[in-house]
Amino acid sequence: MKMRAISQTELGGPEVLTEVELPRPEPGPSQLLVQVHAAGLNPTDYRHREVGMFLGEPPFVLGWDVSGVVQAVGIGVTLFKPGDEVFGMLPYPYGAGALAEYVTGPGRAFARKPEEIDHVQAAAIPLAALTAWQALVDTAELSAGQRVLIHAAAGGVGHFAVQIAKALGAYVIGTASAAKHEFLRGIGADELVDYRAVDFAEVVKDVDVVLDAMGDEYTTRSLPTLRKGGILVSIKPRGQEHLAHQAKALGVRAEALLVEHDHTGMRAIADLVTAGKLRPTIAETFPLAEAAKAHALGETGHVTGKLVLIIPQ
């Protein structure tokens, strides 16, 4: 059997993305076959399309965020049955393939989709929310009453991080342009810094945790905002070889994080959705065939929330 997918045979701009027909995959041991209803996009998609990053040279099908319905399960799967609605992140980076009518992935890369949201909303969540969860909860061990600085707070990872931090009882400071401050207050930010008008490094002090989604000079300039013993988690791990040494010299800690597929994390995120404490913001949706148009919009860097591709059934 065949399926539609978005593939590329060369690296480059959005125009290299084309709709193709590929064989429909079959689930192996411990895997699910999921009929994809919606697939979320993330900045890492644009970088892989352009320069290959971890995936190397094409051809390949991009995408890690999936929401859909289980069609079949491989031997050994006990958590799901055909007909279950699930959402999750395919293993990053080498499990890419969400921009297709069907995907296979480890059963424990998925969780049950909360009934409170539809497939479009669910597809916007996994990679970005897992990144925020693994940074704030697993790595930084953020707790109630602590102060956290979240860079690019209105972005994909950022707007989930704000909500997760508030659910944990933290005091949330976010950097974002002034136009996005009202949106961020609406999802729980306590204090906002307009990075275009103010130098965050001059006005933010004594935070317990920094979530750095920017990289480059933002990372090193964020270290002095931490109190002694605080921690910075960067989700831009490339070029951070000296980060831990720089942090230690200031009496703080630093980690560089790559997101991992995570059933426990997905279930915790699903619980926040069910409790009404986490909702994705959808910037825009596109049909699968218009993946190139979605990529072009996404890489402008000015999208609030998430872009999602819809796969007609």
Secondary structure by P-SEA (a helix, b strand, c coil): cbbbbbbbccccccccbbbbbccbbbbccccccccccbbbbcaaaaaaaccccccccccbbbbccbbbbbccccccccccccccccccccccccccccccccccccccccccccccccaaaaaaccaaaaaaaaaccccccccccbbbbbcccccaaaaaaaaaaaaaccbbbbbccccaaaaaaaaccccccccccccccccccccccccccccccccccccccccccbbbbbcccccccaaaaaaaaacbbbbbbbbcccaaaaaaaaaaaaaccbbbbbcccccccaaaaaaaaaaccccccbbbbbbcc
